[in-house]
Amino acid sequence: MAKTKTSVPFKGTAEQEAKLKAVIEERKNIPGALMQVLQQAQDIYGYLPVEVQTMIAEGLDLPLEQVYGVATFYAQFTLNPKGKYQISVCLGTACYVKGSGDIINRISEKLGVKEGGITPDGKYSLEACRCLGACGLAPVMTINGTVYGNLTVDSVDGILDKYKD
């Protein structure tokens, strides 16, 4: 199984585990239940770490590889936790041509997080996306859904400073 990019240890609670086990128990005899269980597990935990995938595999009596295969095939699932502040930088053509590669590098350097990862304190996660649909504002990033456009490397620090709390 591929290693995930997270540096945050899994911190599932007994309550979360009980919820997941109830979901599994309710659906374990339903053919094709894996997708539904994965969706609910992600709702419970926020992501699908190997510990959660293992519980699902064991509960549904499926190979872990099958659970992992489905979890990594569909874009709606994530194996990495998301930070309090979810930063997404567009690397689509218009943004990339206007310097979004340098933008993501600056964010990574300032926050100490790699693309696809999360800071050890769980505060920031950083991901690249292919298009945010705001090509006229290129280069663009979002933080928790707020769009920032016409970015420069020099403007990044000021924007990130708004999310220090």
C-alpha positions, 0 to 999 in steps of 0.5 A: 500500500502506498504511504500517505503524505500526512505527518499527523498521526491518526487520532480516531476516537472511541466514539468515531470507531463506534459510529463506523462499526455501526455503519459497517454492521448495518451494511455488511450483508448488502452487496456493493456496500463498500462505497456507502461505507467509505462515504460514511467513514469519511464523513465520520473521520474527515479522511480515510487513513489506513486504520479506517480502511483496515476496520472497513476491510475487516468489517466487510470481510474484504481484502484491504487492497480492495478497500484501498483501491476504491478509496484511491480511485474515486476523487471524492475520497482522501487518504490525508487529513485536511487542515483547519485552513485548506489551501488549494492552488490552481495549477491549470494552464492559465494559472501555471503559465502566470506563475502558480508553480512559484506560488505553491512553492512559496506556500510550501516553504512558508508553512513547511508543508508539501503539496498533498500534506498537512502541517504537524499541528493540523492547521494548514493543508496544501493541495494542487488542483487543475482548475478553479474556473477563475482563469481571468484572475490567474494565478488563483488559490483558495483558502477554505473556499475564499478565492484569491486571484492575481497572485504574486509570490510577494502577495502570498505571505500577506494572505497567509498572515490572515489565517494565523490565529 
